[in-house]
Every structure is written in structure tokens, then in C-alpha cells.
């Protein structure tokens, strides 16, 4: 796995702080993507680099 990403509502401060502590970095913001409780909310995209996994190609052994 090379990259792990997540989406979180911009007003969810508890989750944003947790993800930052876990090493996730801000990638971008998708404006007014979620409609909840009668209004639109922005969505934050965060990612974290993972370790690379070497896959064996079983078809050509």
C-alpha cells in the first residue's frame, strides 16, 4: 500500500485533529460537497504515505 486517503467534513474538528496526530496531511478541500442538516458542508481530503508492498506476478512464473 503506497497511499491511504480519507475524506472528513470540515467542521469535524475532533476527527481532523485525530487524523493530523496519526500523520495524515492536508491534500485539499472540496467545497459544498455534502448536504447535511439543511446546508452544504465542505469536505477535507487528507492522505498518509504508506509502505510499499511488492506484489509477485504469479502469471509469469
N, CA and C atoms as a LAMMPS dump frame, in Angstrom:
ITEM: TIMESTEP
0
ITEM: NUMBER OF ATOMS
183
ITEM: BOX BOUNDS ff ff ff
-5.0000000000000000e+02 5.0000000000000000e+02
-5.0000000000000000e+02 5.0000000000000000e+02
-5.0000000000000000e+02 5.0000000000000000e+02
ITEM: ATOMS id mol type element x y z
1 1 1 N 0.857 -1.156 0
2 1 2 C 0 0 0
3 1 3 C 0.906 1.222 0
4 2 1 N 0.7 2.104 -0.956
5 2 2 C 1.548 3.276 -1.095
6 2 3 C 0.927 4.52 -0.482
7 3 1 N -0.401 4.639 -0.539
8 3 2 C -1.061 5.854 -0.067
9 3 3 C -2.421 5.508 0.521
10 4 1 N -2.715 6.08 1.674
11 4 2 C -4.021 5.932 2.302
12 4 3 C -4.636 7.313 2.33
13 5 1 N -5.907 7.425 1.923
14 5 2 C -6.537 8.738 1.96
15 5 3 C -7.9 8.633 2.615
16 6 1 N -8.411 9.786 3.056
17 6 2 C -9.724 9.835 3.699
18 6 3 C -10.385 11.171 3.397
19 7 1 N -11.693 11.19 3.593
20 7 2 C -12.494 12.411 3.48
21 7 3 C -13.164 12.653 4.818
22 8 1 N -13.2 13.901 5.253
23 8 2 C -13.826 14.249 6.523
24 8 3 C -14.488 15.617 6.374
25 9 1 N -15.623 15.795 7.038
26 9 2 C -16.303 17.089 6.995
27 9 3 C -15.429 18.158 7.643
28 10 1 N -15.404 19.341 7.053
29 10 2 C -14.52 20.403 7.54
30 10 3 C -14.883 20.888 8.939
31 11 1 N -16.114 20.708 9.365
32 11 2 C -16.498 21.165 10.706
33 11 3 C -16.306 20.087 11.779
34 12 1 N -15.757 18.937 11.426
35 12 2 C -15.493 17.861 12.377
36 12 3 C -14.077 18.032 12.938
37 13 1 N -13.922 18.979 13.846
38 13 2 C -12.606 19.344 14.378
39 13 3 C -11.945 18.212 15.158
40 14 1 N -12.733 17.418 15.875
41 14 2 C -12.173 16.299 16.653
42 14 3 C -11.5 15.296 15.709
43 15 1 N -12.192 14.927 14.639
44 15 2 C -11.626 13.975 13.676
45 15 3 C -10.405 14.56 12.968
46 16 1 N -10.472 15.83 12.579
47 16 2 C -9.332 16.469 11.906
48 16 3 C -8.089 16.451 12.787
49 17 1 N -8.253 16.765 14.069
50 17 2 C -7.114 16.741 14.986
51 17 3 C -6.569 15.327 15.168
52 18 1 N -7.453 14.34 15.253
53 18 2 C -7.016 12.949 15.387
54 18 3 C -6.219 12.51 14.162
55 19 1 N -6.731 12.793 12.975
56 19 2 C -6.042 12.38 11.754
57 19 3 C -4.68 13.055 11.628
58 20 1 N -4.577 14.323 12.016
59 20 2 C -3.28 15.009 11.999
60 20 3 C -2.294 14.317 12.946
61 21 1 N -2.767 13.952 14.142
62 21 2 C -1.904 13.268 15.105
63 21 3 C -1.445 11.915 14.585
64 22 1 N -2.269 11.277 13.744
65 22 2 C -1.918 9.973 13.173
66 22 3 C -1.023 10.096 11.946
67 23 1 N -0.696 11.331 11.56
68 23 2 C 0.243 11.531 10.461
69 23 3 C -0.379 11.853 9.119
70 24 1 N -1.681 12.029 9.059
71 24 2 C -2.315 12.394 7.798
72 24 3 C -2.048 13.863 7.486
73 25 1 N -1.882 14.163 6.197
74 25 2 C -1.606 15.525 5.754
75 25 3 C -2.743 16.041 4.892
76 26 1 N -2.961 17.344 4.935
77 26 2 C -3.997 18.01 4.156
78 26 3 C -3.677 17.904 2.673
79 27 1 N -4.631 17.44 1.878
80 27 2 C -4.474 17.353 0.425
81 27 3 C -5.271 18.433 -0.284
82 28 1 N -6.479 18.691 0.213
83 28 2 C -7.309 19.689 -0.437
84 28 3 C -8.684 19.772 0.206
85 29 1 N -9.488 20.687 -0.318
86 29 2 C -10.832 20.901 0.21
87 29 3 C -11.819 20.935 -0.95
88 30 1 N -12.851 20.127 -0.858
89 30 2 C -13.917 20.085 -1.862
90 30 3 C -15.081 20.902 -1.314
91 31 1 N -15.34 22.016 -1.943
92 31 2 C -16.32 22.959 -1.415
93 31 3 C -17.747 22.507 -1.678
94 32 1 N -18.572 22.612 -0.643
95 32 2 C -20.009 22.332 -0.687
96 32 3 C -20.337 20.992 -1.341
97 33 1 N -19.679 19.919 -0.893
98 33 2 C -19.875 18.595 -1.477
99 33 3 C -20.911 17.76 -0.744
100 34 1 N -21.147 18.055 0.53
101 34 2 C -22.068 17.25 1.335
102 34 3 C -23.23 18.131 1.79
103 35 1 N -24.453 17.641 1.594
104 35 2 C -25.644 18.347 2.068
105 35 3 C -26.141 17.638 3.314
106 36 1 N -26.112 18.346 4.452
107 36 2 C -26.461 17.74 5.734
108 36 3 C -27.151 18.782 6.614
109 37 1 N -28.244 18.392 7.234
110 37 2 C -28.986 19.269 8.144
111 37 3 C -29.367 20.608 7.511
112 38 1 N -29.771 20.553 6.249
113 38 2 C -30.286 21.746 5.582
114 38 3 C -29.257 22.702 5.016
115 39 1 N -27.97 22.322 5.049
116 39 2 C -26.967 23.201 4.438
117 39 3 C -25.809 22.376 3.874
118 40 1 N -25.031 23.008 3.019
119 40 2 C -23.884 22.352 2.397
120 40 3 C -22.646 22.494 3.275
121 41 1 N -21.806 21.442 3.237
122 41 2 C -20.577 21.414 4.025
123 41 3 C -19.402 21.084 3.109
124 42 1 N -18.243 21.62 3.456
125 42 2 C -17.021 21.314 2.722
126 42 3 C -16.455 19.983 3.193
127 43 1 N -15.754 19.317 2.291
128 43 2 C -15.144 18.03 2.567
129 43 3 C -13.628 18.191 2.471
130 44 1 N -12.924 17.763 3.502
131 44 2 C -11.462 17.825 3.528
132 44 3 C -10.911 16.466 3.087
133 45 1 N -9.924 16.5 2.199
134 45 2 C -9.235 15.284 1.755
135 45 3 C -7.864 15.271 2.418
136 46 1 N -7.542 14.168 3.088
137 46 2 C -6.251 14.006 3.755
138 46 3 C -5.632 12.689 3.311
139 47 1 N -4.304 12.625 3.362
140 47 2 C -3.638 11.382 2.968
141 47 3 C -2.409 11.138 3.831
142 48 1 N -1.966 9.882 3.779
143 48 2 C -0.767 9.474 4.503
144 48 3 C -0.027 8.469 3.64
145 49 1 N 1.27 8.684 3.506
146 49 2 C 2.087 7.734 2.748
147 49 3 C 2.205 6.442 3.528
148 50 1 N 2.024 5.336 2.82
149 50 2 C 2.161 4.021 3.44
150 50 3 C 3.439 3.372 2.978
151 51 1 N 3.635 2.16 3.409
152 51 2 C 4.807 1.421 2.942
153 51 3 C 4.444 0.734 1.633
154 52 1 N 5.416 0.613 0.772
155 52 2 C 5.179 -0.049 -0.499
156 52 3 C 5.182 -1.553 -0.311
157 53 1 N 4.251 -2.201 -0.946
158 53 2 C 4.168 -3.657 -0.905
159 53 3 C 4.583 -4.181 -2.273
160 54 1 N 5.514 -5.101 -2.279
161 54 2 C 5.95 -5.703 -3.531
162 54 3 C 5.006 -6.855 -3.874
163 55 1 N 4.355 -6.756 -5.012
164 55 2 C 3.443 -7.806 -5.449
165 55 3 C 4.176 -8.769 -6.373
166 56 1 N 3.952 -10.044 -6.149
167 56 2 C 4.518 -11.044 -7.042
168 56 3 C 3.584 -11.209 -8.234
169 57 1 N 4.159 -11.385 -9.39
170 57 2 C 3.374 -11.605 -10.589
171 57 3 C 3.283 -13.112 -10.817
172 58 1 N 2.205 -13.716 -10.362
173 58 2 C 2.038 -15.166 -10.424
174 58 3 C 1.756 -15.668 -11.833
175 59 1 N 1.378 -14.782 -12.724
176 59 2 C 1.042 -15.22 -14.089
177 59 3 C 2.267 -15.606 -14.915
178 60 1 N 3.428 -15.066 -14.577
179 60 2 C 4.604 -15.281 -15.405
180 60 3 C 5.687 -16.08 -14.715
181 61 1 N 5.331 -16.915 -13.763
182 61 2 C 6.344 -17.739 -13.094
183 61 3 C 6.688 -18.939 -13.94
